Amino acid sequence: MSLNIWIIVSKIINPLTLILLSIILGVYLFYRKKYKNLFILILSLSLGYLLKSLIKILIARPRPENPLIQTAGFSFPSGHVTIAAIFFLLMIYFFKDNFKSKLSKNIFIISNISLILLVSISRIYLRVHWFSDIIGGILLGSICIIFSIKMSKKIRKRNKI
């Protein structure tokens, strides 16, 4: 793929776009009275953004030299990948059971995972992140989701007693 395609991927699937899509998703979840999922969405994104920012400051890892696009701040973990992982993994978690056919469900899951991988590859290709930054972003996003789901279950259990 050419450089321009990776720049477009990086600019379209960025944290701001994903936050805007998350707001739309949040409104949908609220409208559908899916408050547990709304809680998980808000907590996961908030934790992801906060922890990503804190870890970047604490580790202070420089970005690769000679990037193909200009970007500021430290490298580890990738903010693009952290937010993409949270958003697209939550899409799978929230909607995977809405498909009647196994094929449609698998296409949906593979599509969401592919979007995470596409963002990840673009950040490496554009030389703004190291491979370990990408892995760190995926792990951080996954941990935020797992924590949020566990907190949601704990709160629901406590409220039912």
DSSP file (Angstrom, degrees, kcal/mol; ACC not computed):
  #  RESIDUE AA STRUCTURE BP1 BP2  ACC     N-H-->O    O-->H-N    N-H-->O    O-->H-N    TCO  KAPPA ALPHA  PHI   PSI    X-CA   Y-CA   Z-CA
    1    1 A M              0   0    0      0, 0.0     2,-0.1     0, 0.0     0, 0.0   0.000 360.0 360.0 360.0 151.9    0.0    0.0    0.0
    2    2 A S    >>  -     0   0    0      1,-0.1     4,-1.4     4,-0.0     3,-0.5  -0.358 360.0-108.3 -82.5 164.4    1.1    3.5   -0.6
    3    3 A L  H 3> S+     0   0    0      1,-0.2     4,-2.1     2,-0.2     5,-0.2   0.879 115.9  60.0 -56.0 -41.6    2.1    6.0    2.0
    4    4 A N  H 3> S+     0   0    0      1,-0.2     4,-2.4     2,-0.2    -1,-0.2   0.861 101.2  53.3 -60.5 -37.2   -1.1    8.1    1.3
    5    5 A I  H <> S+     0   0    0     -3,-0.5     4,-2.6     2,-0.2    -1,-0.2   0.917 109.4  48.2 -64.7 -42.2   -3.3    5.2    2.2
    6    6 A W  H  X S+     0   0    0     -4,-1.4     4,-2.3     2,-0.2    -2,-0.2   0.859 111.2  51.0 -68.0 -34.3   -1.6    4.7    5.6
    7    7 A I  H  X S+     0   0    0     -4,-2.1     4,-2.1     2,-0.2    -1,-0.2   0.921 110.9  48.6 -65.7 -43.4   -1.9    8.4    6.3
    8    8 A I  H  X S+     0   0    0     -4,-2.4     4,-2.8     2,-0.2     5,-0.3   0.928 111.5  49.3 -62.1 -45.5   -5.6    8.3    5.5
    9    9 A V  H  X S+     0   0    0     -4,-2.6     4,-2.5     1,-0.2    -1,-0.2   0.938 112.6  48.2 -57.8 -47.1   -6.1    5.3    7.7
   10   10 A S  H  < S+     0   0    0     -4,-2.3    -1,-0.2     1,-0.2    -2,-0.2   0.839 115.7  44.0 -65.0 -33.7   -4.2    7.0   10.6
   11   11 A K  H  < S+     0   0    0     -4,-2.1     3,-0.4    -5,-0.1    -1,-0.2   0.837 117.7  43.0 -81.3 -33.5   -6.2   10.3   10.1
   12   12 A I  H  < S+     0   0    0     -4,-2.8     2,-1.4     1,-0.3    -2,-0.2   0.946 115.7  45.8 -77.9 -49.2   -9.7    8.7    9.8
   13   13 A I  S  < S+     0   0    0     -4,-2.5    -1,-0.3    -5,-0.3    71,-0.1  -0.568  88.0 133.0 -95.5  72.8   -9.4    6.1   12.5
   14   14 A N  S  > S-     0   0    0     -2,-1.4     4,-2.5    -3,-0.4     5,-0.2  -0.717  72.6 -97.2-116.8 168.6   -8.0    8.4   15.1
   15   15 A P  H  > S+     0   0    0      0, 0.0     4,-2.3     0, 0.0     5,-0.2   0.861 121.4  52.2 -56.1 -38.7   -8.9    8.9   18.8
   16   16 A L  H  > S+     0   0    0      2,-0.2     4,-2.3     1,-0.2     5,-0.2   0.941 111.5  46.1 -64.8 -46.0  -11.0   12.0   18.1
   17   17 A T  H  > S+     0   0    0      1,-0.2     4,-2.6     2,-0.2    -1,-0.2   0.917 113.9  49.3 -60.2 -43.3  -13.1   10.1   15.4
   18   18 A L  H  X S+     0   0    0     -4,-2.5     4,-2.0     2,-0.2    -1,-0.2   0.844 109.0  51.9 -68.5 -32.8  -13.4    7.1   17.7
   19   19 A I  H  X S+     0   0    0     -4,-2.3     4,-2.0    -5,-0.2    -1,-0.2   0.915 110.4  48.9 -67.2 -41.7  -14.6    9.3   20.6
   20   20 A L  H  X S+     0   0    0     -4,-2.3     4,-2.0     1,-0.2    -2,-0.2   0.921 112.5  47.7 -62.8 -43.0  -17.2   10.9   18.4
   21   21 A L  H  X S+     0   0    0     -4,-2.6     4,-2.6     1,-0.2    -1,-0.2   0.856 109.4  54.8 -64.1 -33.9  -18.3    7.4   17.3
   22   22 A S  H  X S+     0   0    0     -4,-2.0     4,-2.9     2,-0.2    -2,-0.2   0.860 105.0  52.5 -67.6 -35.4  -18.4    6.4   21.0
   23   23 A I  H  X S+     0   0    0     -4,-2.0     4,-2.5     2,-0.2    -2,-0.2   0.929 110.8  47.2 -64.4 -44.4  -20.7    9.3   21.7
   24   24 A I  H  X S+     0   0    0     -4,-2.0     4,-2.3     2,-0.2    -2,-0.2   0.930 113.8  47.8 -61.0 -45.1  -23.0    8.1   19.0
   25   25 A L  H  X S+     0   0    0     -4,-2.6     4,-2.9     1,-0.2    -2,-0.2   0.908 110.2  52.9 -60.8 -42.4  -22.8    4.6   20.4
   26   26 A G  H  X S+     0   0    0     -4,-2.9     4,-2.5     2,-0.2    -2,-0.2   0.896 108.5  49.1 -60.9 -41.9  -23.4    5.9   23.9
   27   27 A V  H  X S+     0   0    0     -4,-2.5     4,-2.9     2,-0.2    -1,-0.2   0.916 111.8  50.0 -63.6 -42.8  -26.6    7.7   22.8
   28   28 A Y  H  X S+     0   0    0     -4,-2.3     4,-2.3     2,-0.2    -2,-0.2   0.937 111.7  47.5 -59.8 -47.5  -27.7    4.5   21.1
   29   29 A L  H  <>S+     0   0    0     -4,-2.9     5,-3.3     2,-0.2    -2,-0.2   0.897 113.3  48.4 -62.9 -40.0  -27.0    2.5   24.2
   30   30 A F  H ><5S+     0   0    0     -4,-2.5     3,-1.5     3,-0.2    -2,-0.2   0.936 111.4  49.7 -64.0 -46.4  -28.9    5.0   26.4
   31   31 A Y  H 3<5S+     0   0    0     -4,-2.9    -2,-0.2     1,-0.3    -1,-0.2   0.869 112.7  47.2 -60.2 -37.9  -31.8    5.1   24.0
   32   32 A R  T 3<5S-     0   0    0     -4,-2.3    -1,-0.3    -5,-0.2    -2,-0.2   0.385 114.4-119.5 -84.8   3.5  -32.0    1.3   24.0
   33   33 A K  T < 5 +     0   0    0     -3,-1.5     2,-1.0     1,-0.2     3,-0.2   0.841  64.2 146.7  59.6  37.0  -31.7    1.3   27.8
   34   34 A K     >< +     0   0    0     -5,-3.3     4,-2.1     1,-0.2    -1,-0.2  -0.564  11.0 157.5 -97.1  65.4  -28.5   -0.7   27.7
   35   35 A Y  H  >  +     0   0    0     -2,-1.0     4,-2.6     1,-0.2    -1,-0.2   0.828  66.4  56.9 -66.8 -34.4  -27.1    1.1   30.8
   36   36 A K  H  > S+     0   0    0     -3,-0.2     4,-2.3     2,-0.2    -1,-0.2   0.946 110.9  43.9 -61.1 -47.0  -24.7   -1.6   31.7
   37   37 A N  H  > S+     0   0    0      2,-0.2     4,-2.6     1,-0.2    -2,-0.2   0.867 111.5  54.0 -66.5 -36.0  -23.0   -1.4   28.3
   38   38 A L  H  X S+     0   0    0     -4,-2.1     4,-2.6     2,-0.2     5,-0.2   0.919 109.0  49.0 -62.8 -43.4  -23.1    2.4   28.5
   39   39 A F  H  X S+     0   0    0     -4,-2.6     4,-2.8     2,-0.2     5,-0.3   0.927 111.5  49.1 -59.7 -46.4  -21.3    2.2   31.8
   40   40 A I  H  X S+     0   0    0     -4,-2.3     4,-2.6     1,-0.2     5,-0.2   0.908 112.0  49.4 -61.5 -42.7  -18.7   -0.2   30.3
   41   41 A L  H  X S+     0   0    0     -4,-2.6     4,-2.3     2,-0.2     5,-0.3   0.949 114.8  42.6 -61.1 -51.1  -18.2    2.1   27.3
   42   42 A I  H  X S+     0   0    0     -4,-2.6     4,-2.4     1,-0.2     5,-0.2   0.927 117.5  45.6 -64.9 -45.7  -17.7    5.3   29.4
   43   43 A L  H  X S+     0   0    0     -4,-2.8     4,-2.8    -5,-0.2     5,-0.3   0.919 113.4  49.7 -65.4 -43.5  -15.5    3.6   32.0
   44   44 A S  H  X S+     0   0    0     -4,-2.6     4,-2.7    -5,-0.3    -2,-0.2   0.939 114.8  42.9 -61.4 -48.1  -13.3    1.8   29.4
   45   45 A L  H  X S+     0   0    0     -4,-2.3     4,-2.6    -5,-0.2     5,-0.2   0.908 115.5  49.0 -66.3 -41.5  -12.7    4.9   27.3
   46   46 A S  H  X S+     0   0    0     -4,-2.4     4,-2.6    -5,-0.3     5,-0.2   0.945 115.1  43.8 -63.2 -48.2  -12.1    7.1   30.4
   47   47 A L  H  X S+     0   0    0     -4,-2.8     4,-3.3    -5,-0.2     5,-0.4   0.922 113.4  52.5 -61.5 -44.5   -9.6    4.6   31.9
   48   48 A G  H  X S+     0   0    0     -4,-2.7     4,-2.3    -5,-0.3     5,-0.2   0.927 113.2  42.6 -58.6 -47.4   -7.9    4.1   28.6
   49   49 A Y  H  X S+     0   0    0     -4,-2.6     4,-2.1     2,-0.2    -1,-0.2   0.935 118.0  45.5 -66.6 -45.3   -7.4    7.8   27.9
   50   50 A L  H  X S+     0   0    0     -4,-2.6     4,-2.4    -5,-0.2    -2,-0.2   0.947 117.2  42.5 -63.8 -50.2   -6.3    8.5   31.5
   51   51 A L  H  X S+     0   0    0     -4,-3.3     4,-3.0    -5,-0.2     5,-0.3   0.887 112.5  53.9 -66.9 -39.0   -3.9    5.5   31.8
   52   52 A K  H  X S+     0   0    0     -4,-2.3     4,-2.2    -5,-0.4    -1,-0.2   0.932 111.9  45.3 -59.1 -45.6   -2.5    6.0   28.3
   53   53 A S  H  X S+     0   0    0     -4,-2.1     4,-1.7    -5,-0.2    -2,-0.2   0.910 114.9  47.3 -64.7 -43.4   -1.6    9.6   29.2
   54   54 A L  H  X S+     0   0    0     -4,-2.4     4,-2.6     1,-0.2    -2,-0.2   0.920 112.5  48.4 -65.1 -45.5   -0.2    8.7   32.6
   55   55 A I  H  X S+     0   0    0     -4,-3.0     4,-2.9     1,-0.2     5,-0.5   0.894 107.8  55.5 -64.0 -39.9    1.9    5.8   31.2
   56   56 A K  H  X S+     0   0    0     -4,-2.2     4,-2.2    -5,-0.3     5,-0.2   0.917 111.9  43.7 -58.2 -42.7    3.3    8.0   28.4
   57   57 A I  H  < S+     0   0    0     -4,-1.7    -2,-0.2     2,-0.2    -1,-0.2   0.921 115.7  47.3 -69.1 -44.1    4.5   10.5   31.0
   58   58 A L  H  < S+     0   0    0     -4,-2.6    -2,-0.2     1,-0.2    -1,-0.2   0.902 122.1  33.5 -66.5 -41.8    5.9    7.9   33.3
   59   59 A I  H  < S-     0   0    0     -4,-2.9    -2,-0.2    17,-0.2    -1,-0.2   0.856  82.0-168.0 -84.6 -36.0    7.8    5.9   30.7
   60   60 A A     <  +     0   0    0     -4,-2.2    -3,-0.1    -5,-0.5    -4,-0.1   0.867  15.1 178.8  51.2  45.3    8.7    8.9   28.5
   61   61 A R        -     0   0    0     15,-0.3    14,-3.1    -5,-0.2    15,-0.3  -0.649  25.9-124.3 -80.6 126.6    9.8    6.8   25.6
   62   62 A P        -     0   0    0      0, 0.0    12,-0.1     0, 0.0     3,-0.1  -0.317  25.5-112.0 -67.1 153.1   10.9    8.8   22.5
   63   63 A R        -     0   0    0     10,-0.3    66,-0.1     1,-0.2    65,-0.1  -0.366  45.7 -79.5 -76.5 162.8    9.2    8.1   19.2
   64   64 A P        -     0   0    0      0, 0.0    -1,-0.2     0, 0.0     2,-0.1  -0.254  54.3-104.2 -59.0 151.8   11.1    6.5   16.3
   65   65 A E  S    S+     0   0    0      1,-0.2     0, 0.0    -3,-0.1     0, 0.0  -0.419  95.2  22.8 -77.1 156.0   13.4    8.8   14.4
   66   66 A N  S    S-     0   0    0      1,-0.1    -1,-0.2    -2,-0.1    62,-0.1   0.922  79.0-166.4  57.5  53.7   12.4   10.1   10.9
   67   67 A P        -     0   0    0      0, 0.0    60,-0.2     0, 0.0    -1,-0.1  -0.319  24.3-134.1 -66.6 154.7    8.6    9.7   11.1
   68   68 A L  S    S+     0   0    0     58,-2.7     2,-0.3     1,-0.1    59,-0.1   0.642  92.6  31.5 -84.3 -15.6    6.7   10.0    7.9
   69   69 A I  S    S-     0   0    0     57,-0.7     2,-0.4     2,-0.0    -1,-0.1  -0.954  92.4-106.1-134.0 157.2    4.2   12.3    9.6
   70   70 A Q        +     0   0    0     -2,-0.3     2,-0.3    -3,-0.0    58,-0.1  -0.672  45.2 158.4 -86.2 135.4    4.6   14.8   12.4
   71   71 A T        -     0   0    0     -2,-0.4     2,-0.2     2,-0.1    -8,-0.1  -0.984  25.2-139.0-151.4 154.2    3.3   13.9   15.8
   72   72 A A        +     0   0    0     -2,-0.3     2,-0.0     2,-0.0    -2,-0.0  -0.638  53.1  37.5-112.9 168.5    4.0   15.1   19.3
   73   73 A G  S    S-     0   0    0     -2,-0.2   -10,-0.3   -10,-0.0    -2,-0.1  -0.201  89.5 -40.3  88.7-178.0    4.4   13.5   22.6
   74   74 A F        -     0   0    0    -12,-0.1   -18,-0.1     1,-0.1   -17,-0.1  -0.288  45.1-130.7 -84.3 170.9    5.9   10.2   23.8
   75   75 A S        +     0   0    0    -14,-3.1     4,-0.1   -19,-0.1    -1,-0.1   0.863  61.9 106.9 -94.2 -41.3    5.6    6.9   22.1
   76   76 A F  S    S+     0   0    0    -15,-0.3   -15,-0.3   -20,-0.2   -17,-0.2  -0.783  83.5  14.2-103.1 129.8    4.5    4.2   24.6
   77   77 A P  S    S-     0   0    0      0, 0.0     2,-0.4     0, 0.0    57,-0.2   0.726  89.5-118.7 -85.7 168.3    1.7    3.2   24.5
   78   78 A S     >  -     0   0    0     55,-1.8     4,-2.2     1,-0.2     5,-0.1  -0.549  17.3-160.4 -69.9 121.6    0.0    4.1   21.2
   79   79 A G  H  > S+     0   0    0     -2,-0.4     4,-2.4     2,-0.2     5,-0.3   0.891  91.4  54.9 -68.2 -40.1   -3.0    6.3   22.0
   80   80 A H  H  > S+     0   0    0      1,-0.2     4,-2.3     2,-0.2    -1,-0.2   0.942 113.3  41.5 -56.1 -48.3   -4.5    5.6   18.5
   81   81 A V  H  > S+     0   0    0      2,-0.2     4,-3.0     1,-0.2     5,-0.2   0.879 111.6  55.2 -72.1 -38.0   -4.3    1.8   19.1
   82   82 A T  H  X S+     0   0    0     -4,-2.2     4,-2.2     2,-0.2    -1,-0.2   0.954 114.3  39.5 -58.6 -50.8   -5.4    2.0   22.8
   83   83 A I  H  X S+     0   0    0     -4,-2.4     4,-2.8     2,-0.2     5,-0.2   0.890 116.1  51.5 -69.3 -39.1   -8.6    3.9   21.8
   84   84 A A  H  X S+     0   0    0     -4,-2.3     4,-2.8    -5,-0.3     5,-0.4   0.923 110.2  49.6 -62.4 -43.7   -9.2    1.8   18.7
   85   85 A A  H  X S+     0   0    0     -4,-3.0     4,-2.2     1,-0.2     5,-0.3   0.935 112.9  46.8 -60.7 -45.9   -8.8   -1.4   20.7
   86   86 A I  H  X S+     0   0    0     -4,-2.2     4,-2.0    -5,-0.2    -2,-0.2   0.959 116.6  43.3 -60.5 -51.2  -11.3   -0.2   23.2
   87   87 A F  H  X S+     0   0    0     -4,-2.8     4,-2.0     1,-0.2    -2,-0.2   0.956 119.5  39.3 -62.6 -52.9  -13.8    0.9   20.7
   88   88 A F  H  X S+     0   0    0     -4,-2.8     4,-1.7     1,-0.2    -1,-0.2   0.839 115.7  50.7 -73.9 -32.2  -13.7   -2.0   18.3
   89   89 A L  H  X S+     0   0    0     -4,-2.2     4,-2.5    -5,-0.4    -1,-0.2   0.879 111.0  50.1 -69.1 -36.0  -13.4   -4.7   21.0
   90   90 A L  H  X S+     0   0    0     -4,-2.0     4,-3.2    -5,-0.3     5,-0.3   0.869 104.9  57.4 -68.2 -34.8  -16.4   -3.2   22.7
   91   91 A M  H  X S+     0   0    0     -4,-2.0     4,-2.2     2,-0.2     5,-0.2   0.930 110.0  45.1 -58.0 -43.6  -18.3   -3.3   19.4
   92   92 A I  H  X S+     0   0    0     -4,-1.7     4,-2.1     2,-0.2    -2,-0.2   0.951 114.5  48.0 -63.3 -48.5  -17.6   -7.0   19.3
   93   93 A Y  H  < S+     0   0    0     -4,-2.5     4,-0.2     1,-0.2    -2,-0.2   0.898 117.4  41.4 -59.9 -43.1  -18.6   -7.4   23.0
   94   94 A F  H  < S+     0   0    0     -4,-3.2    -1,-0.2     1,-0.2    -2,-0.2   0.862 128.8  23.4 -74.5 -36.6  -21.9   -5.4   22.6
   95   95 A F  H >< S+     0   0    0     -4,-2.2     3,-1.9    -5,-0.3     4,-0.2   0.450  86.3  99.2-117.7  -1.5  -23.1   -6.7   19.3
   96   96 A K  G >< S+     0   0    0     -4,-2.1     3,-0.8     1,-0.3    -1,-0.1   0.814  87.0  51.8 -60.1 -30.5  -21.7  -10.1   18.6
   97   97 A D  G 3  S+     0   0    0     -4,-0.2    -1,-0.3     1,-0.2    -2,-0.1   0.442  90.4  78.9 -87.7   1.5  -24.8  -11.9   19.7
   98   98 A N  G <  S+     0   0    0     -3,-1.9     2,-0.4     7,-0.1    -1,-0.2   0.497  74.0  93.9 -85.5  -3.2  -27.1   -9.8   17.5
   99   99 A F    <   -     0   0    0     -3,-0.8     6,-0.0    -4,-0.2    -3,-0.0  -0.749  57.0-161.9 -96.7 135.7  -26.3  -11.9   14.4
  100  100 A K  S    S+     0   0    0     -2,-0.4     2,-0.3     5,-0.0    -1,-0.1   0.861  75.2  58.3 -82.5 -37.1  -28.4  -14.8   13.4
  101  101 A S  S  > S-     0   0    0      1,-0.1     4,-2.1     0, 0.0     5,-0.1  -0.729  75.5-137.5 -97.9 145.7  -26.0  -16.5   11.1
  102  102 A K  H  > S+     0   0    0     -2,-0.3     4,-2.6     1,-0.2     5,-0.2   0.856 105.6  56.6 -64.5 -35.4  -22.6  -17.6   12.2
  103  103 A L  H  > S+     0   0    0      2,-0.2     4,-2.6     1,-0.2    -1,-0.2   0.935 107.5  46.6 -62.7 -47.6  -21.0  -16.3    9.0
  104  104 A S  H  > S+     0   0    0      1,-0.2     4,-2.4     2,-0.2    -2,-0.2   0.912 112.9  50.5 -61.2 -42.8  -22.4  -12.7    9.6
  105  105 A K  H  X S+     0   0    0     -4,-2.1     4,-2.4     2,-0.2    -1,-0.2   0.924 111.7  47.1 -61.2 -45.8  -21.1  -12.9   13.2
  106  106 A N  H  X S+     0   0    0     -4,-2.6     4,-2.9     2,-0.2     5,-0.2   0.889 111.2  51.1 -65.5 -39.4  -17.7  -14.0   12.1
  107  107 A I  H  X S+     0   0    0     -4,-2.6     4,-2.5     2,-0.2    -1,-0.2   0.916 110.8  49.8 -62.6 -42.1  -17.5  -11.3    9.4
  108  108 A F  H  X S+     0   0    0     -4,-2.4     4,-2.0    -5,-0.2    -2,-0.2   0.935 113.6  44.7 -61.5 -47.6  -18.4   -8.7   12.0
  109  109 A I  H  X S+     0   0    0     -4,-2.4     4,-2.4     1,-0.2     5,-0.2   0.938 114.8  47.4 -63.4 -48.2  -15.8   -9.9   14.5
  110  110 A I  H  X S+     0   0    0     -4,-2.9     4,-2.6     1,-0.2    -1,-0.2   0.881 110.2  53.9 -62.4 -38.4  -13.1  -10.2   11.8
  111  111 A S  H  X S+     0   0    0     -4,-2.5     4,-1.7    -5,-0.2    -1,-0.2   0.919 110.2  46.0 -62.4 -44.1  -13.9   -6.7   10.5
  112  112 A N  H  X S+     0   0    0     -4,-2.0     4,-1.5     2,-0.2    -2,-0.2   0.911 114.2  47.2 -67.5 -42.0  -13.6   -5.1   13.9
  113  113 A I  H  X S+     0   0    0     -4,-2.4     4,-2.3     1,-0.2    -1,-0.2   0.896 109.5  55.6 -64.9 -39.0  -10.3   -6.9   14.6
  114  114 A S  H  X S+     0   0    0     -4,-2.6     4,-2.7     1,-0.2    -1,-0.2   0.863 103.3  54.7 -61.5 -36.2   -9.1   -5.9   11.2
  115  115 A L  H  X S+     0   0    0     -4,-1.7     4,-2.2     2,-0.2    -1,-0.2   0.890 107.9  49.1 -66.0 -38.2   -9.7   -2.3   12.0
  116  116 A I  H  X S+     0   0    0     -4,-1.5     4,-2.4     2,-0.2    -2,-0.2   0.934 113.8  46.6 -63.5 -44.9   -7.5   -2.5   15.1
  117  117 A L  H  X S+     0   0    0     -4,-2.3     4,-2.9     2,-0.2     5,-0.2   0.875 109.4  54.5 -65.2 -37.7   -4.8   -4.2   13.0
  118  118 A L  H  X S+     0   0    0     -4,-2.7     4,-2.2     2,-0.2    -1,-0.2   0.927 110.7  44.9 -62.2 -46.1   -5.1   -1.6   10.3
  119  119 A V  H  X S+     0   0    0     -4,-2.2     4,-2.0     2,-0.2    -2,-0.2   0.925 113.7  51.6 -62.1 -44.0   -4.6    1.3   12.8
  120  120 A S  H  X S+     0   0    0     -4,-2.4     4,-1.6     1,-0.2    -2,-0.2   0.931 111.2  45.6 -59.9 -48.3   -1.7   -0.7   14.3
  121  121 A I  H  X S+     0   0    0     -4,-2.9     4,-3.2     1,-0.2     5,-0.2   0.898 109.9  55.2 -63.6 -40.4    0.0   -1.3   11.0
  122  122 A S  H  X S+     0   0    0     -4,-2.2     4,-2.3    -5,-0.2    -1,-0.2   0.890 106.1  51.2 -61.2 -38.9   -0.5    2.4   10.0
  123  123 A R  H  <>S+     0   0    0     -4,-2.0     5,-2.1     2,-0.2     6,-1.1   0.860 115.0  42.3 -69.3 -34.5    1.2    3.7   13.1
  124  124 A I  H ><5S+     0   0    0     -4,-1.6     3,-1.7     3,-0.2    -2,-0.2   0.927 114.0  51.2 -74.0 -46.3    4.3    1.4   12.6
  125  125 A Y  H 3<5S+     0   0    0     -4,-3.2    -2,-0.2     1,-0.3    -3,-0.2   0.884 108.8  51.2 -58.7 -39.6    4.4    2.1    8.8
  126  126 A L  T 3<5S-     0   0    0     -4,-2.3   -58,-2.7    -5,-0.2   -57,-0.7   0.459 111.3-126.0 -78.5   0.3    4.3    5.9    9.4
  127  127 A R  T < 5S+     0   0    0     -3,-1.7    -3,-0.2   -60,-0.2    -2,-0.1   0.841  78.1 117.5  58.2  39.3    7.2    5.4   11.9
  128  128 A V  S   <S+     0   0    0     -5,-2.1     2,-0.3     1,-0.2    -4,-0.2   0.480  74.6  34.2-107.2  -6.8    5.4    7.1   14.8
  129  129 A H  S    S-     0   0    0     -6,-1.1     2,-0.2   -66,-0.1    -1,-0.2  -0.991  72.1-127.2-145.2 153.1    5.4    4.0   17.0
  130  130 A W    >>  -     0   0    0     -2,-0.3     4,-1.3    -3,-0.1     3,-0.7  -0.552  37.7-107.3 -87.1 161.5    7.5    1.0   17.8
  131  131 A F  H 3> S+     0   0    0      1,-0.2     4,-2.2     2,-0.2     3,-0.3   0.890 121.7  56.3 -57.1 -40.7    5.9   -2.5   17.6
  132  132 A S  H 3> S+     0   0    0      1,-0.2     4,-2.5     2,-0.2    -1,-0.2   0.799 100.8  58.2 -65.2 -27.6    6.0   -2.6   21.4
  133  133 A D  H <> S+     0   0    0     -3,-0.7     4,-2.0     2,-0.2   -55,-1.8   0.881 107.4  48.0 -65.1 -37.9    3.9    0.6   21.6
  134  134 A I  H  X S+     0   0    0     -4,-1.3     4,-2.5    -3,-0.3    -2,-0.2   0.935 112.1  47.1 -68.4 -48.0    1.2   -1.1   19.5
  135  135 A I  H  X S+     0   0    0     -4,-2.2     4,-2.7     1,-0.2     5,-0.2   0.919 112.0  52.1 -59.8 -43.5    1.2   -4.2   21.7
  136  136 A G  H  X S+     0   0    0     -4,-2.5     4,-2.7     1,-0.2    -1,-0.2   0.892 109.4  49.6 -59.5 -41.0    1.1   -2.0   24.8
  137  137 A G  H  X S+     0   0    0     -4,-2.0     4,-2.5     2,-0.2    -2,-0.2   0.907 112.0  46.9 -65.5 -42.9   -1.9   -0.1   23.3
  138  138 A I  H  X S+     0   0    0     -4,-2.5     4,-2.4     2,-0.2    -2,-0.2   0.928 115.6  45.7 -65.1 -44.4   -3.8   -3.3   22.6
  139  139 A L  H  X S+     0   0    0     -4,-2.7     4,-2.8    -5,-0.2    -2,-0.2   0.923 113.2  49.4 -64.8 -43.8   -3.1   -4.7   26.0
  140  140 A L  H  X S+     0   0    0     -4,-2.7     4,-2.4    -5,-0.2    -2,-0.2   0.933 112.4  47.9 -61.7 -45.6   -4.0   -1.5   27.8
  141  141 A G  H  X S+     0   0    0     -4,-2.5     4,-1.9     1,-0.2    -1,-0.2   0.917 113.2  48.3 -60.0 -43.5   -7.3   -1.2   25.9
  142  142 A S  H  X S+     0   0    0     -4,-2.4     4,-2.6     1,-0.2    -2,-0.2   0.905 110.8  50.5 -64.5 -42.3   -8.1   -4.9   26.6
  143  143 A I  H  X S+     0   0    0     -4,-2.8     4,-2.7     1,-0.2     5,-0.2   0.900 108.5  52.5 -63.3 -41.0   -7.3   -4.4   30.3
  144  144 A C  H  X S+     0   0    0     -4,-2.4     4,-2.2    -5,-0.2    -1,-0.2   0.898 111.5  47.0 -62.0 -40.1   -9.5   -1.4   30.5
  145  145 A I  H  X S+     0   0    0     -4,-1.9     4,-2.7     2,-0.2     5,-0.2   0.942 112.5  48.3 -66.8 -47.8  -12.4   -3.3   29.0
  146  146 A I  H  X S+     0   0    0     -4,-2.6     4,-2.4     1,-0.2    -2,-0.2   0.926 113.3  48.1 -59.6 -45.2  -11.9   -6.3   31.3
  147  147 A F  H  X S+     0   0    0     -4,-2.7     4,-2.7     1,-0.2    -1,-0.2   0.924 112.2  49.4 -60.6 -44.8  -11.7   -4.1   34.3
  148  148 A S  H  X S+     0   0    0     -4,-2.2     4,-2.3    -5,-0.2    -2,-0.2   0.888 111.0  48.8 -64.6 -39.8  -14.9   -2.2   33.3
  149  149 A I  H  X S+     0   0    0     -4,-2.7     4,-2.3     2,-0.2    -1,-0.2   0.924 112.7  48.1 -65.4 -43.9  -16.8   -5.4   32.7
  150  150 A K  H  X S+     0   0    0     -4,-2.4     4,-2.4    -5,-0.2    -2,-0.2   0.906 112.0  49.6 -63.2 -41.7  -15.8   -6.8   36.1
  151  151 A M  H  X S+     0   0    0     -4,-2.7     4,-2.7     2,-0.2     5,-0.2   0.912 109.7  51.9 -63.3 -41.5  -16.7   -3.5   37.8
  152  152 A S  H  X S+     0   0    0     -4,-2.3     4,-2.4     1,-0.2    -2,-0.2   0.917 111.6  46.3 -60.6 -44.3  -20.1   -3.5   36.0
  153  153 A K  H  X S+     0   0    0     -4,-2.3     4,-2.5     2,-0.2    -1,-0.2   0.895 112.5  50.6 -65.3 -39.9  -20.8   -7.0   37.2
  154  154 A K  H  X S+     0   0    0     -4,-2.4     4,-2.5     2,-0.2    -2,-0.2   0.915 112.0  46.7 -64.9 -43.3  -19.7   -6.2   40.8
  155  155 A I  H  X S+     0   0    0     -4,-2.7     4,-2.3     2,-0.2    -2,-0.2   0.919 113.2  48.8 -64.9 -44.3  -21.9   -3.1   40.9
  156  156 A R  H  X S+     0   0    0     -4,-2.4     4,-1.3    -5,-0.2    -2,-0.2   0.906 112.4  48.7 -63.5 -40.9  -24.9   -5.0   39.5
  157  157 A K  H  X S+     0   0    0     -4,-2.5     4,-0.7     1,-0.2     3,-0.3   0.925 112.0  48.6 -64.3 -44.5  -24.4   -7.8   42.0
  158  158 A R  H >< S+     0   0    0     -4,-2.5     3,-0.6     1,-0.2    -2,-0.2   0.877 110.7  51.0 -63.2 -39.1  -24.1   -5.4   44.9
  159  159 A N  H 3< S+     0   0    0     -4,-2.3    -1,-0.2     1,-0.2    -2,-0.2   0.744 106.2  55.1 -72.9 -23.1  -27.3   -3.5   43.9
  160  160 A K  H 3<        0   0    0     -4,-1.3    -1,-0.2    -3,-0.3    -2,-0.2   0.649 360.0 360.0 -83.4 -15.2  -29.3   -6.8   43.6
  161  161 A I    <<        0   0    0     -4,-0.7    -1,-0.2    -3,-0.6    -2,-0.2   0.485 360.0 360.0 -81.7 360.0  -28.5   -7.8   47.2
